Amino acid sequence: MTMISTYPGTAPTRAELDRSPGPVLIEFGAASCGLCRAAQPVIAKALREHPGVRHIKVGDGPGQPLGRSFGVKLWPTLIALRDGLEIARLVRPMSDGPIVKMLASIDGPA
């Protein structure tokens, strides 16, 4: 799956993510966040190596319950799910190596 480049206006619910099949990468951030913008090329590069991972970009901020339900405090935060369960998390990744490693942990045989 290709990388989503913008933060959509709506986010899935926590219940939808908890039921999501297969490998999913949730990216929490904000369009106004400089660190989020700086991380985009390395996230895109890592996702190209794992096309089977579904990418969900979530615009986070005050009053946004999805980020709070995952305990997100800093942006960008990447959360890797497999069949709805959190397997790994990275906060403020600035190189593709850790992201590729995290995606490998969810993309492949269980």
C-alpha positions in Angstrom: 0.0 0.0 0.0 1.2 3.5 -0.7 1.9 6.2 1.8 -0.9 8.7 2.6 0.5 12.2 2.2 -2.1 14.3 4.0 -3.9 14.1 7.3 -7.5 13.3 6.5 -10.3 15.1 8.2 -11.7 12.0 9.9 -10.0 9.2 11.7 -11.0 5.6 12.3 -12.4 4.7 15.7 -10.3 2.8 18.2 -12.8 -0.1 17.9 -12.2 -0.2 14.1 -8.5 -0.3 14.6 -8.7 -2.9 17.3 -10.6 -5.1 14.7 -8.3 -4.3 11.7 -6.9 -7.4 10.1 -3.3 -7.8 9.1 -0.4 -5.3 9.4 -1.3 -1.6 9.9 0.9 1.4 10.6 -0.8 4.3 12.3 1.0 7.6 12.0 -0.1 10.3 14.5 0.9 13.8 13.8 -0.2 17.2 12.6 0.2 19.2 9.4 1.7 22.1 11.4 4.3 19.9 13.0 7.8 20.4 11.7 9.1 17.1 13.0 6.2 15.4 11.3 7.0 17.0 8.0 10.7 16.1 8.4 9.8 12.5 9.0 7.7 12.0 5.8 10.6 11.0 3.5 11.8 8.3 5.9 8.3 7.0 6.6 7.6 6.8 2.8 10.9 5.0 2.2 10.2 2.4 4.9 6.6 1.9 3.6 7.9 1.3 0.0 9.9 -1.7 1.4 6.6 -3.1 3.0 3.8 -2.6 0.5 1.6 -5.0 2.4 1.3 -2.7 5.4 -1.8 -0.5 5.5 -0.9 3.1 6.3 -3.3 5.2 8.4 -2.4 8.8 8.9 -4.2 10.5 11.9 -4.3 14.2 12.5 -3.8 14.5 16.2 -4.3 17.3 18.6 -6.3 18.6 21.6 -9.6 17.0 21.9 -8.8 14.1 19.6 -9.7 10.9 21.5 -7.9 8.4 19.2 -4.4 9.7 20.1 -5.3 9.8 23.8 -6.5 6.2 23.7 -3.1 5.1 22.4 -1.3 7.4 24.9 0.3 9.5 22.2 2.1 12.5 23.7 4.7 13.5 21.0 4.5 13.7 17.2 5.1 12.0 15.0 4.3 8.7 16.8 4.1 5.5 14.7 2.2 2.5 16.0 2.5 -0.8 14.3 -0.6 -3.1 14.7 -1.0 -6.7 13.6 -4.6 -8.0 13.6 -5.6 -5.0 15.9 -2.8 -5.6 18.5 0.0 -3.1 19.1 3.3 -4.8 18.3 5.7 -1.8 18.3 5.8 2.0 18.5 8.3 4.6 17.5 8.3 8.2 18.7 9.9 10.9 16.5 11.7 8.6 14.1 14.2 10.4 11.9 15.8 7.5 10.0 14.2 4.7 8.0 16.1 1.8 9.7 14.0 1.6 12.8 10.8 2.1 10.9 11.8 -0.7 8.4 12.6 -3.0 11.4 9.2 -2.2 13.0 7.3 -2.8 9.8 9.1 -6.1 9.4 7.8 -7.2 12.8 4.2 -6.9 11.5 4.6 -7.7 7.8 4.9 -11.4 7.3 3.9 -14.7 8.8 2.5 -14.6 12.3 
